């Protein structure tokens, strides 16, 4: 035989090279703490920016610079309802473009710096991402304190994008997890635990921000975000160890074109069977991200609008408990599910959950239906980490950075396009069918469901030993 199939294990690139020795548990805990601080600050910025934009636009239609007397959700005459629709449409427009700027620009930095982590280590992208969010926080703080134009916020989103947004940070973190874990279910569980604990911390951050900004106090939360980012930067400098073996002699020129091509080489370097599975997995990931992450601004506006008429605090409390219940259920249930179901079966179940919850939200006219939407969608959050794990165990150790860079860049690209798409649809349909965007989301997820069945069919037709991670060696 020309090739030998063997389990993927980290091996030195040359005989004289010493592998990096890292205590996995210490490294994992340090990563969790840094991730909690970083994503807690980053995700807190999103509701702050959302509600600040909505408040400032509402003031334009109020009296003497105060918040609009029609608020977000009037129950009065036709004129007030019409004005509320204008506030909703204008807010959706600004938030749509601000989100697009930050996420779309981030695609190239992730592709460039993400693949270089396989050669020069994982820590530099972490530093770069932290600097980006710090600049974003500073711009937002100056905008709030000085009362500058809402479009000045675009400068902060530009800084956030040019430094990789959350995608570059996440790619480096996932690369570190891959460095210190073995392929298979162990890695899947570690990725889910990391994402889950970060999500739970983000939930409490969002809850605290909800109480903090309910009276229009945006300044103090911004200062707290800056403090968390600075602390995460200090911990990364002092406590976090490098996990990747540096391979500066690798035969790739350091130029943008060469480095970007390296990211996509992971989808071409393997045998035909591996490449087919990776391509389907990547497409599934892109559809999932575009459908579910691109509509976050729209969900907030939908809950604020009639007939639900939720307050800022209500939205934040709901988001907090939704994250807690979703990830708490996944963290507790994933080990049990893995005893009876494969990753691919859980992905199918998660897709069905996402479709059903999107349809439910589209027709939500009272609070109880919204809560039902949250319960139905619990399994949907398992799709992303499981797909990361599935793709990760199909590639070799020195391809992990390139893989997660490609995943991260596609995540940001599809999120940016989703924000534009959903924002435009919501802006045009808010006056007659605000839930239309969620019906469209469900339709897109049906495509994901069909592809997940294809992936399951491919994997279930192979022996168990073949579906685990393998590499081609001479």
For each residue, the residues with C-beta under 8 A, 3 or more apart:
1: 4
2:
3: 271 472 473 474
4: 1 473
5: 466 470 472
6: 9 470 471 473
7: 183 468 469 470
8: 183 393 395 396 397 469 470 471
9: 6 182
10: 19 179 397
11: 397
12: 15 17 18 19 245
13: 17 245 247 250 398
14: 17
15: 12
16:
17: 12 13 14 245
18: 12
19: 10 12 245
20: 179 242 243 244 245
21:
22: 26 27 179 180 241 242 243
23: 26 27
24: 27 28 180 181
25: 28 29
26: 22 23 29 30 241
27: 22 23 24 30 31 176 180 240 241 243
28: 24 25 31 32 177 180 190 194
29: 25 26 32 33
30: 26 27 33 34 235 239 240 241
31: 27 28 34 35 173 176 177 194 240
32: 28 29 35 36 194 197 198
33: 29 30 36 37 235
34: 30 31 37 38 126 232 235 236 240
35: 31 32 38 39 173 194 197 198
36: 32 33 39 40 197 198 201
37: 33 34 40 41 228 229 231 232 235
38: 34 35 41 42 129 130 133 169 228 229 232
39: 35 36 42 43 166 198 201 202
40: 36 37 43 44 201 202 205 228
41: 37 38 44 45 133 137 205 224 225 226 228 229 232
42: 38 39 45 46 133 166
43: 39 40 46 202 205 206
44: 40 41 47 48 202 205 206 208 209 221 224 225
45: 41 42 48 49 133 136 137 140 222 225
46: 42 43 49 50 296
47: 44 50 51 206 209 210 213 300 315 316 319
48: 44 45 51 52 140 209 213 218 221 222 225
49: 45 46 52 53 95 98 140 153
50: 46 47 53 54 95 297 300
51: 47 48 54 55 213 218 312
52: 48 49 55 56 144 213 218
53: 49 50 56 57 91 94 95 98 150 153
54: 50 51 57 58 72 87 91 301 304
55: 51 52 58 59 67 216
56: 52 53 59 60 150
57: 53 54 60 61 87 90 91 94 150
58: 54 55 61 62 67 68 70 71 72 87
59: 55 56 62 65 66 67 68
60: 56 57 68
61: 57 58 68 70 83 86 87
62: 58 59 65 66 67 68 69 70
63: 66 69
64:
65: 59 62
66: 59 62 63 69
67: 55 58 59 62 71 216
68: 58 59 60 61 62 71 83 87
69: 62 63 66
70: 58 61 62 74 76 80 83 84 87
71: 58 67 68 74 84
72: 54 58 84 87 88 304 305 309
73: 84 304 305 306 308 309 310
74: 70 71 80 81 83 84 306
75: 306 309
76: 70 80 81
77: 80 81
78: 81 82
79: 82 83
80: 70 74 76 77 83 84
81: 74 76 77 78 84 85 306
82: 78 79 85 86
83: 61 68 70 74 79 80 86 87
84: 70 71 72 73 74 80 81 87 88 305 306
85: 81 82 88 89 430 431
86: 61 82 83 89 90
87: 54 57 58 61 68 70 72 83 84 90 91
88: 72 84 85 91 92 301 304 305 426 427 430
89: 85 86 92 93 427 430
90: 57 86 87 93 94
91: 53 54 57 87 88 94 95 301
92: 88 89 95 96 297 298 301 423 426 427 430
93: 89 90 96 97 423 427
94: 53 57 90 91 97 98 150 151
95: 49 50 53 91 92 98 99 297 301 419 423
96: 92 93 99 100 297 419 420 422 423 424 427
97: 93 94 100 101 154 420 423
98: 49 53 94 95 101 102 153 154 157
99: 95 96 102 103 157 297 415 416 419 423
100: 96 97 103 104 416 417 419 420
101: 97 98 104 105 154 157 158 161
102: 98 99 105 106 136 157 158 160 161 165 416
103: 99 100 106 107 161 165 412 413 415 416 419
104: 100 101 107 161 412 413 416 417
105: 101 102 108 109 158 161 162
106: 102 103 109 110 160 161 162 163 164 165 167 168 409 412
107: 103 104 110 111 409 412 413 416
108: 105 111 112 256 260 409
109: 105 106 112 113 128 161 162 163 164 168
110: 106 107 113 114 164 165 167 168 171 405 408 409 412
111: 107 108 114 115 259 260 263 405 406 409
112: 108 109 115 116 256 259 260
113: 109 110 116 117 124 125 128 164 168 405
114: 110 111 117 125 164 168 171 172 263 401 402 404 405 406 408 409
115: 111 112 118 119 259 260 262 263 401 402 405
116: 112 113 119 120 124 254 259 401
117: 113 114 120 121 122 124 125 171 172 175 244 401 405
118: 115 175 244 247 250 398 399 400 401 402
119: 115 116 246 247 248 250 252 401
120: 116 117 124 246 248
121: 117 124 242 244 246
122: 117 125 126 172 173 175 176 179 242 243 244 401
123: 126 127 172 236 240 242
124: 113 116 117 120 121 127 128
125: 113 114 117 122 128 129 164 168 169 171 172
126: 34 122 123 129 130 169 172 173 236 240
127: 123 124 130 131 233 236 237
128: 109 113 124 125 131 132 163 164 168
129: 38 125 126 132 133 163 164 165 166 168 169 172
130: 38 126 127 133 134 169 229 232 233 236
131: 127 128 134 135 163 233
132: 128 129 135 136 159 160 161 162 163 164 165
133: 38 41 42 45 129 130 136 137 160 163 229
134: 130 131 137 138 226 229 230 233
135: 131 132 138 139 156 159 160 163
136: 45 102 132 133 139 140 156 157 159 160
137: 41 45 133 134 140 141 156 222 225 226 229
138: 134 135 141 142 156 226
139: 135 136 142 143 152 153 155 156 159
140: 45 48 49 136 137 143 144 153 156 222
141: 137 138 144 145 219 222 223 226
142: 138 139 145 146 148 152
143: 139 140 146 147 148 150 152 153 156
144: 52 140 141 147 218 219 222
145: 141 142 219
146: 142 143
147: 143 144
148: 142 143 152
149: 152
150: 53 56 57 94 143 153
151: 94 154
152: 139 142 143 148 149 155
153: 49 53 98 139 140 143 150 156 157
154: 97 98 101 151 157 158
155: 139 152 158 159
156: 135 136 137 138 139 140 143 153 159 160
157: 98 99 101 102 136 153 154 160 161
158: 101 102 105 154 155 161 162
159: 132 135 136 139 155 156 162 163
160: 102 106 132 133 135 136 156 157 163 165
161: 101 102 103 104 105 106 109 132 157 158 164 165
162: 105 106 109 132 158 159
163: 106 109 128 129 131 132 133 135 159 160 168
164: 106 109 110 113 114 125 128 129 132 161 167 168 169 171 408
165: 102 103 106 110 129 132 160 161 168 412
166: 39 42 129 169 170 412
167: 106 110 164 170 171 408 409 411 412
168: 106 109 110 113 114 125 128 129 163 164 165 171 172 405 408
169: 38 125 126 129 130 164 166 172 173
170: 166 167 173 174 404 408 411
171: 110 114 117 125 164 167 168 174 175 401 404 405 407 408
172: 114 117 122 123 125 126 129 168 169 175 176 401 404
173: 31 35 122 126 169 170 176 177 194
174: 170 171 177 178 191 388 392 400 404 407
175: 117 118 122 171 172 178 179 243 244 400 401 404
176: 27 31 122 172 173 179 180 243 244
177: 28 31 173 174 180 181 187 190 191 194
178: 174 175 181 187 392 397 400 404
179: 10 20 22 122 175 176 243 244 397 400
180: 22 24 27 28 176 177 243
181: 24 177 178 186 187 190
182: 9 186 187
183: 7 8 186 187 392 393 468 469
184: 187 188 393 468 469
185: 188 189 338
186: 181 182 183 189 190
187: 177 178 181 182 183 184 190 191 389 392 393
188: 184 185 191 192 334 338 343 385 386 389 390
189: 185 186 192 193 334 335 338
190: 28 177 181 186 187 193 194
191: 174 177 187 188 194 195 385 388 389 392
192: 188 189 195 196 330 331 334 382 385 386 389
193: 189 190 196 197 331
194: 28 31 32 35 173 177 190 191 197 198
195: 191 192 198 199 327 384 385
196: 192 193 199 200 327 328 330 331
197: 32 35 36 193 194 200 201 327 331
198: 32 35 36 39 194 195 201 202
199: 195 196 202 203 323 326 327 381
200: 196 197 203 204 323 324 327 328
201: 36 39 40 197 198 204 205
202: 39 40 43 44 198 199 205 206 323
203: 199 200 206 207 319 320 321 322 323 324 327
204: 200 201 207 208 320
205: 40 41 43 44 201 202 208 209
206: 43 44 47 202 203 209 210 316 319 320 323
207: 203 204 210 211 316 317 320
208: 44 204 205 211 212
209: 44 47 48 205 206 212 213 221 316
210: 47 206 207 213 214 312 313 315 316 317 319 320
211: 207 208 214 313 316
212: 208 209 217 220 221
213: 47 48 51 52 209 210 216 217 218 221 312
214: 210 211 311 312 313
215:
216: 55 67 213
217: 212 213 220 221
218: 48 51 52 144 213 221 222
219: 141 144 145 222 223
220: 212 217 223 224
221: 44 48 209 212 213 217 218 224 225
222: 45 48 137 140 141 144 218 219 225 226
223: 141 219 220 226 227
224: 41 44 220 221 227 228
225: 41 44 45 48 137 221 222 228 229
226: 41 134 137 138 141 222 223 229 230
227: 223 224 230 231
228: 37 38 40 41 224 225 231 232
229: 37 38 41 130 133 134 137 225 226 232 233
230: 134 226 227 233 234
231: 37 227 228 234 235
232: 34 37 38 41 130 228 229 235 236
233: 127 130 131 134 229 230 236 237
234: 230 231 237 238
235: 30 33 34 37 231 232 238 239 240
236: 34 123 126 127 130 232 233 239 240
237: 127 233 234 240
238: 234 235
239: 30 235 236
240: 27 30 31 34 123 126 235 236 237
241: 22 26 27 30
242: 20 22 121 122 123
243: 20 22 27 122 175 176 179 180
244: 20 117 118 121 122 175 176 179 401
245: 12 13 17 19 20 398
246: 119 120 121
247: 13 118 119 250 398
248: 119 120
249:
250: 13 118 119 247 398
251:
252: 119 258 259 262
253: 258
254: 116 258 259
255: 258 259
256: 108 112 259 260
257: 260 261
258: 252 253 254 255 261 262
259: 111 112 115 116 252 254 255 256 262 263
260: 108 111 112 115 256 257 263 264
261: 257 258 264 265
262: 115 252 258 259 265 402
263: 111 114 115 259 260 266 402 403 405 406 409
264: 260 261 267 268 406
265: 261 262 268 269 399 402
266: 263 269 278 395 399 402 403 406
267: 264 275 278 279 282 406
268: 264 265 275
269: 265 266 399
270: 273 274 275 278 394 395 471 472
271: 3 274 275 472
272: 275 276
273: 270 276 277
274: 270 271 277 278 394 470 472
275: 267 268 270 271 272 278 279
276: 272 273 279 280 458
277: 273 274 280 281 394 455 458 459
278: 266 267 270 274 275 281 282 391 394 395
279: 267 275 276 282 283
280: 276 277 283 284 451 454 455 458
281: 277 278 284 285 387 390 391 394 455
282: 267 278 279 285 286 391 406 407 410
283: 279 280 286 287 451
284: 280 281 287 288 347 383 387 448 451 452 455
285: 281 282 288 289 384 387 388 391 407 410 411
286: 282 283 289 290 410 411 414
287: 283 284 290 291 414 444 445 447 448 451
288: 284 285 291 292 351 354 383 384 387 445 448
289: 285 286 292 293 294 384 410 411 414 415 418
290: 286 287 293 294 414 415 417 418 444
291: 287 288 294 295 354 358 418 441 444 445 448
292: 288 289 295 354 380 441
293: 289 290 296 411 414 415 418
294: 289 290 291 414 415 416 417 418 419 421 422
295: 291 292 298 299 418 419 422 437 438 441
296: 46 293 299 300
297: 50 92 95 96 99 300 301 419 422 423
298: 92 295 301 302 422 423 426 437
299: 295 296 302 303 361
300: 47 50 296 297 303 304 315
301: 54 88 91 92 95 297 298 304 305 426 430
302: 298 299 305 308 361 426 434 435 437 438
303: 299 300 308 310 314 315 318 370
304: 54 72 73 88 300 301 308 309 310 311 312 315
305: 72 73 84 88 301 302 308 309 430 434
306: 73 74 75 81 84 309
307: 365 366
308: 73 302 303 304 305 364 365 366 367 370
309: 72 73 75 304 305 306
310: 73 303 304 314 315 318
311: 214 304 314 315
312: 51 210 213 214 304 315 316
313: 210 211 214 316 317
314: 303 310 311 317 318
315: 47 210 300 303 304 310 311 312 318 319
316: 47 206 207 209 210 211 312 313 319 320
317: 207 210 313 314 320 321
318: 303 310 314 315 321 322 370 374
319: 47 203 206 210 315 316 322 323
320: 203 204 206 207 210 316 317 323 324
321: 203 317 318 324 325 374
322: 203 318 319 325 326 374
323: 199 200 202 203 206 319 320 326 327
324: 200 203 320 321 327 328
325: 321 322 328 329 374 375 378
326: 199 322 323 329 330 374 377 378 380 381
327: 195 196 197 199 200 203 323 324 330 331 381
328: 196 200 324 325 331 332
329: 325 326 332 333 378
330: 192 196 326 327 333 334 378 379 381 382
331: 192 193 196 197 327 328 334
332: 328 329 335 336
333: 329 330 336 337
334: 188 189 192 330 331 337 338 346 382
335: 189 332 338 339
336: 332 333 339 340
337: 333 334 340 341 346
338: 185 188 189 334 335 341 343 346
339: 335 336
340: 336 337
341: 337 338 345 346 349
342: 345 346 456 459 460 467
343: 188 338 346 347 386 389 390
344: 347 348 390 452 455 456 459 460
345: 341 342 348 349 456
346: 334 337 338 341 342 343 349 350 379 382 386
347: 284 343 344 350 351 382 383 386 387 390 452 455 456
348: 344 345 351 352 449 452 453 456
349: 341 345 346 352 353 379 382
350: 346 347 353 354 379 380 381 382 383 386
351: 288 347 348 354 355 380 383 445 448 449 452
352: 348 349 355 356 379 449
353: 349 350 356 357 376 377 378 379 380
354: 288 291 292 350 351 357 358 377 379 380 383 445 448
355: 351 352 358 359 442 445 446 449
356: 352 353 359 360 376 377
357: 353 354 360 361 373 374 376 377 380
358: 291 354 355 361 362 377 438 439 441 442 445
359: 355 356 362 363 438 439 442
360: 356 357 363 364 369 372 373 376
361: 299 302 357 358 364 369 370 373 435 438
362: 358 359 435 436 437 438 439 442
363: 359 360 369 435
364: 308 360 361 369 370 373 435
365: 307 308 369
366: 307 308 369 370
367: 308 370 371
368: 371 372
369: 360 361 363 364 365 366 372 373
370: 303 308 318 361 364 366 367 373 374
371: 367 368 374 375
372: 360 368 369 375 376
373: 357 360 361 364 369 370 376 377
374: 318 321 322 325 326 357 370 371 377 378
375: 325 371 372 378
376: 353 356 357 360 372 373
377: 326 353 354 356 357 358 373 374 380 381
378: 325 326 329 330 353 374 375 381
379: 330 346 349 350 352 353 354 382
380: 292 326 350 351 353 354 357 377 383
381: 199 326 327 330 350 377 378 384
382: 192 330 334 346 347 349 350 379 385 386
383: 284 288 347 350 351 354 380 386 387
384: 195 285 288 289 381 387 388
385: 188 191 192 195 382 388 389
386: 188 192 343 346 347 350 382 383 389 390
387: 281 284 285 288 347 383 384 390 391
388: 174 191 285 384 385 391 392 404 407
389: 187 188 191 192 343 385 386 392 393
390: 188 281 343 344 347 386 387 393 394
391: 278 281 282 285 387 388 394 395 403 407
392: 174 178 183 187 191 388 389 395 400 403 404
393: 8 183 184 187 389 390 468 469
394: 270 274 277 278 281 390 391 469
395: 8 266 270 278 391 392 399 400 403 469 471
396: 8 399 400 471
397: 8 10 11 178 179 400
398: 13 118 245 247 250 401
399: 118 265 266 269 395 396 402 403
400: 118 174 175 178 179 392 395 396 397 403 404
401: 114 115 116 117 118 119 122 171 172 175 244 398 404 405
402: 114 115 118 262 263 265 266 399 405 406
403: 263 266 391 392 395 399 400 406 407
404: 114 170 171 172 174 175 178 388 392 400 401 407 408
405: 110 111 113 114 115 117 168 171 263 401 402 408 409
406: 111 114 263 264 266 267 282 402 403 409 410
407: 171 174 282 285 388 391 403 404 410 411
408: 110 114 164 167 168 170 171 404 405 411 412
409: 106 107 108 110 111 114 167 263 405 406 412 413
410: 282 285 286 289 406 407 413 414
411: 167 170 285 286 289 293 407 408 414 415
412: 103 104 106 107 110 165 166 167 408 409 415 416
413: 103 104 107 409 410 416 417
414: 286 287 289 290 293 294 410 411 417 418
415: 99 103 289 290 293 294 411 412 418 419
416: 99 100 102 103 104 107 294 412 413 419 420
417: 100 104 290 294 413 414 420 421
418: 289 290 291 293 294 295 414 415 421 422
419: 95 96 99 100 103 294 295 297 415 416 422 423
420: 96 97 100 416 417 423 424
421: 294 417 418 424 425
422: 96 294 295 297 298 418 419 425 426 437 440 441
423: 92 93 95 96 97 99 297 298 419 420 426 427
424: 96 420 421 427 428
425: 421 422 428 429 436 437 440
426: 88 92 298 301 302 422 423 429 430 434 436 437
427: 88 89 92 93 96 423 424 430
428: 424 425
429: 425 426 432 433 434 436 437
430: 85 88 89 92 301 305 426 427 434
431: 85
432: 429
433: 429 436
434: 302 305 426 429 430 437
435: 302 361 362 363 364 438 439
436: 362 425 426 429 433 439 440
437: 295 298 302 362 422 425 426 429 434 440 441
438: 295 302 358 359 361 362 435 441 442
439: 358 359 362 435 436 442 443
440: 422 425 436 437 443 444
441: 291 292 295 358 422 437 438 444 445
442: 355 358 359 362 438 439 445 446
443: 439 440 446 447
444: 287 290 291 440 441 447 448
445: 287 288 291 351 354 355 358 441 442 448 449
446: 355 442 443 449 450
447: 287 443 444 450 451
448: 284 287 288 291 351 354 444 445 451 452
449: 348 351 352 355 445 446 452 453
450: 446 447 453 454
451: 280 283 284 287 447 448 454 455
452: 284 344 347 348 351 448 449 455 456
453: 348 449 450 456 457
454: 280 450 451 457 458
455: 277 280 281 284 344 347 451 452 458 459
456: 342 344 345 347 348 452 453 459 460
457: 453 454 460 461
458: 276 277 280 454 455 461 462
459: 277 342 344 455 456 462 467
460: 342 344 456 457
461: 457 458
462: 458 459 466 467
463: 466 467
464: 467 468
465: 468
466: 5 462 463 470
467: 342 459 462 463 464
468: 7 183 184 393 464 465
469: 7 8 183 184 393 394 395
470: 5 6 7 8 274 466
471: 6 8 270 395 396
472: 3 5 270 271 274
473: 3 4 6
474: 3
